Amino acid sequence: MARAYYQRVILPDQPAPAAAVCLQKLTNDIGKVPWSYLRPHQEAGNLYFVDHALNLAVVGAAVSGNDVTQVKAWLGAGDLVKIESIHAAQWTDAALEFETLLVSPFVLCRPL
């Protein structure tokens, strides 16, 4: 499903192999970092939580492809949430690692 969404919405004019390569690149760019790395991004207002039910690479593709309709749907459903101070406070002293994807200027994350 993620691949079909990416091909249809994000790169509609690209042949299927190009869409798959782009999705694979985003998947390969996903990394693990501690909260200390994410804190400056939260303070800048660029950090977003992605629900575990969503594929991080697909969300990154929607953000980078400026799919406003899909991003608004995830925001409205609470599946994509801008990390505010109240969220950051609970993670500051925790020894958590986060799965992250940089989609400039945004950073998408979720605790592991």
Buried (B, 14 or more C-beta within 10 A) or exposed (E): EBBEBBBEBBBEEBEEEEBBEBBEEBBEBBEEBEBEBBBEBBEEEBBBBBBEEBBBBBBBBBBBBEBEEBBEEBEEEEBBBEBEEEEBEEBEEEEEBBBBBBBEEBBBBBEE
